[in-house]
Amino acid sequence: MQPLISVKDLEKTFYDSEIPTQALRGVTFDIQKGEFVAIMGASGSGKSTLLHMIGFLDQYTKGEYFFDGENIANFDDDEIAHIRNKKIGFVFQSFNLLSGTSVLENVKLPLVYSDVPEKQWNDLATKAIEAVGLSHRIGNDAQRLSVGEKQRVSIARALVNDPDVIFADEPTGNLDSKSGGQVMDIIKRLSHKGKTVVLITHETHTAEYAQRIIRILDGKIFSDEKVAHVREEGEFIK
């Protein structure tokens, strides 16, 4: 089976006053369609840098990246933007919601940059909001919600374009145990529905919702293993 994501000898070097810092060092792995993979490591390990590479948010320095069988080195800026908007959904620790704007308007935002007819925007956003259990908050100012509800809004926004893959960067990092559990339950349900999920985390109990954990240390993969006991809905412990 052709993997959805395939990286080969990926490297990333940052320069500060011409002084190089190598954040990724020859990273190689595949992620299949429908797979739920956690990328785990301590702060500074390179896991978020890797997310930015495979999420088309930044460019790698060396190596190769194939997305759905296509070498992304062959894509122009418009093709990259289309993939990022249509095929990828992002969930960030900091939510990145628009202030003074309703839940509905926040969730509709990715559709503004899509080729979806405007007359469909409200219906698509409403369905995404229903999927995360926030229909009763649809008209509320998103910034006035609890932190757990804000993260659920960001998940709905990630879902609105029906992407192939969800990238979740420390989605429970700012949440208490109850809210973190609700968020991980939603992400788990997305995996069960066939979405490819790539979860970035430093927390073992969060990573164990995935089928597989790739551990990174100092920009290198030091283990890539299946999860012995995969957590299901309702098993979040923080």
N, C-alpha and C positions, 0 to 999 in steps of 0.2 A: 504494500500500500504506500502510495506517495505521501510523505509527511506534509502537513500544512506549513510548518516552520522547520527549516534546516539551516543550521549555521556551521561553518567549517573554518576552524583556525581563526576565529574572530578576535581582533585586537582593537583596543582604543587607547590612544595616547593623548593626554591633555598637555598644553604648554602654558606655563606661567613665567613671564619674562624670559622666554626661550628655554626654560628649564622643563624637561619632559617628565611627566608622571604617567606611568602605564597602568591604566585602570582595568583593562581586560587583557589577558595573556593566553592567546591560542585556545579560545573556548569553542568546543564542538559538541553539538547534540541535535536531536530531532524531536519534534513534537507532532504527534498524529492528530488528525481531525477528531474532535470530540474528546480529546484527552484533557484531564485536569492535572496540571503540573504546578508544583510550588518551587520557586527558586528562593533558597534560604541562605542567609549569611548575616554576619554582624555588620554594624555600621561601618562603611568604608570598604566593604569586601568587593564591591563592584556590581552588586545585584541590581541596583537602580540604574546604573549606567547600562547594563545589559538590557533592561527593559526599554530604555530609550532607543537602543539600537534596533531591537526586534519590533518595537512599536512605531518605527519610522519617525521618531521625534528628534533623532540625531544621526549623524553618519559615523560609521566605523572607520578605523584607520587602515586595517588590513584584514584579509580573509574574504569569505563569501557568505552571502545570505540569500537563501531561496525561500520565497513565499508562495505556497501553492504551486510549487514546481518551477517558478519563474525566478531567474536571477535578478535581484532588484537593482543591480548595477546597470541593467538595460532599461530601467524606467526613467522617464523624465519627471520634472517637478509636478506636472499636472497628473500624471499617473500615480505618483506617490500620494498626492493630496486626495485623489479619488479613493485609493485603498484605505487611507487613514480615516476618511469620512464614512465610507460605506461598509468596509469589511472589519473595522476595528472599533471596539468600545473601550474607553478608559475609565477607571475608577481610581481616584487619588485619595490619599490620606487627608488632604486639606480641602476636599469637596469641590472647590473652584466654582461656587455658585454665584450668580449675578445678584448683587444687592438690590433691594427695593423692587424685586420682581417675583411674580408668583411661581409656585411649583410648576404649573402648566407651562409658563413661558420659559423657564429654565430647561425643562425636558424637551421642548420644541427646538431649542437652539441648534442642535446638529442638523436639523432638517432644513434650516435656512441655507446651508451650504451644500445641500444635496440636490438631486434632480427630481425629488418627489414633489408632485403638484401641491401647491399651498393649501388647496381645499381638503387635503388628506392629513394635514399636520395635526389638527386637534384630535382626530380619531386615533392616530398612531401614538401621540403623546399620552392620551387618556388611557389607552391599553397598557402602555409601559408603566404608568403610575399605578394602575390596578394591579399589575404583576408584582409590585413591591409593597402592596397593602397600604397605599397612601391616598386612596380616592377621596377620603374625608378631608384631606389637606390640599386638594388640587388648586384652590384659589388663594391659599395662604401665601404670605411673604416667605420665601424659602429661608431667608436669613433669621426668621423668628422661630424656626422649628428647633427641636432638640437636636443634639449632635448626631444621634442615631438616625433620626428622620432625615437629616441633611445627607447622610451617607446613602440612605435609601433613594433619595432624589437623584443623587449622582449615579446610582446604579440604573435607575429608570432612564436617565439621559443617555447612558452608555448603551442601553437596549433599544432605543427608539428607532435606530436605523437597521435593526435586525442583523447585527454584525456576525461575522464568522467566529471571531475570537474576542474574548474579554480579557483585558490586562488590568489587574487589580494590584495597585502599589500600596502595601501596608493599609488595607481597607479598615482594619480594626484598631489601628494604632492610637487613635484619639478617643476610643469608645470604652464605656464601662462594660462589664461582663454581659449584662442583659442585651445591650444594644449590639455588642460585638457578636453575640450569638445569633441575633436576628439577621444581621448582615451576612454572616457565614451561611446561615440556613438558605437565604436567598441565592447566594452564589452557588451553593450545592445544588439547589433545584435547577439552576441554569445548566449546570454540568449534566444533570440527569436528563435534561431536555435536548442534549446533544451539542451544546455550545462548547467550543474549546476555551478553556480557562487557564490563564497563566497568572499565578498568584505570587507576588513578591512579599516576603515576610521575614522577620527575625525570630518569630515565635513558633516553637515546635507544635503547640496545640493547634495553632491556626494552620500550619503546613500540613498537618495530618488529615485535613479535609480532602486533600489531593490524593490522587492515585500514586503519585510519584514525587519524590523530592530530589531536586538538584541542589547540592550544597556548594557554595562558592567561598573561597578563601583567598585573599590577596589577588583577586582577578582571575583565579584559576578554578576549574571544577575539581573538587577533591572527592566527591562521591555523587552517584546518580543511582538511586535505589527506589524500588517499589515500597509503598507504605504497607507495613504488616497489618495494622488495624486501621482501616480508613474510617474516620469519623463521619457520622451521618447527622441529619438534622436533629437538633436538640442535645447534642453532645459537647457543646462549647463550654470549656472551663478556662477561666482566665485568672 
